[in-house]
Amino acid sequence: KVVVSDVWASWCAPCRAETPILDKVARHHDGKGVVVLGIATSGDDWQRAAEFAISRKLGYTTLFDDGDHVANAFLVQELPTLVVIDRDGTIDAVRSRMVHESELEDMITAALAKS
């Protein structure tokens, strides 16, 4: 599957603004070989991050990156950071800013075309 990972924090305004885009894309691609994951940084409070995700009824899984292992592996410098991983497990695209829906769809289409 293609994996779209969004490293975010509930206190980050662009991160919060991006969640409806990720939700729409996740629902659109459900069952089509694409998985969307929200990864809350440890700079966030896990309860606040969970409450935010639950209150928005997001159509994608949200994880808490305790210790920022994922954020460090992706070399995250700013939030939000979006990472698209192709079916072979290769990082295909990285965006360190809020992504627009059409841009994300283009990244997913490119990653799906590779495999």
N, C-alpha and C positions, 0 to 999 in steps of 0.2 A: 504494500500500500504506500501511497504518497502520504507523508506526515507533514502537517503544517503546525509548527510549534510557535506559540506567541508568549514571549517572556514579558510579564507585566506586573503591575502593582495596583492595588485598589485606590491608592492615594494619587495615582498618576492620571491627570485629566485626559491626555491623548489616549492612554490605555483604555479608560472607561468609554471614551468616544468610539474606539475601535471595536468594542465587543459586539455591537449590533451587526457590524460587517462580518465578523468572524462567525457569528451565530447564523446569519443568512447563508453564508458559504457552506458552513458545516451541514445545515439542513438540506441545501441544494445537492450536495455531494454524498449524502448519506447512502451507503450501500453501493457506491460507485468507485471504490478503491481509494478513497481519500479519508484521512483521519485528521481532525483538528483538535489540538491540545492547548489549553491555556496553562501557563506555568507561572504561578505567583512566586515572586522572589522572596527570599527570607528577610528582606528589608521591610516586608509587609507583615502584618499580623495575620496568622493563618485563619483565625476566626473571622476577622473583617473581610478577608479575601473570600472565604467560603460564603459568608452572608451576602456579599456582593453578587457572586455567581448564582446563588440560589434565588435571590430576589429578582434577578434578570431572567430566570428560567432558561439559561443558556443551553443550546442544543449540542454542546460539546463538553468534553471532560476537562475539568480544571484540577490541576495538581499543585501542591505546595513544595517548592524547591528548598527544603530545609538545608541550610549550609551553602546554598547557591551553587551546587555542583553542576547543574545543567547550565545555568547562566555563565559560569566560568568556562565550561567546555565549549560553549558557543561564543566565548569572548565578548559577552554583552557589555557595552559601554554606556548605553542609554536605553531608556524605556519609552515606548514598547520596542522590542526587537522581535521580528518575525523571521523564522527559519523554515525553509521548505526543503524537505529531505525526499529524494526520489526513491523508487522501489528497490534500488540496489543499496540503499543506505548512505548515499552520497549527498552531502549538502549541495543543493541545487541553486538556492537563492537565499540572500539575507537582506533584510531591510531594517534599518535602525531609525525608524520613524513610523508614524501612523500610516498604514497602507490603505489605499482606496480599493473598493470592491473590484473594479475592472483590472487594476494592477495585480491583485491577488489572484483573480481568475486566470490572467495571463501566465502567472508563475505556476499555477497548478496545471494548466494545459501543457506548458513546456515540460514540467516534471513527468506528467503522465505519458507524454510522447516519447520520452527517453527509453522506456522499458517496453 
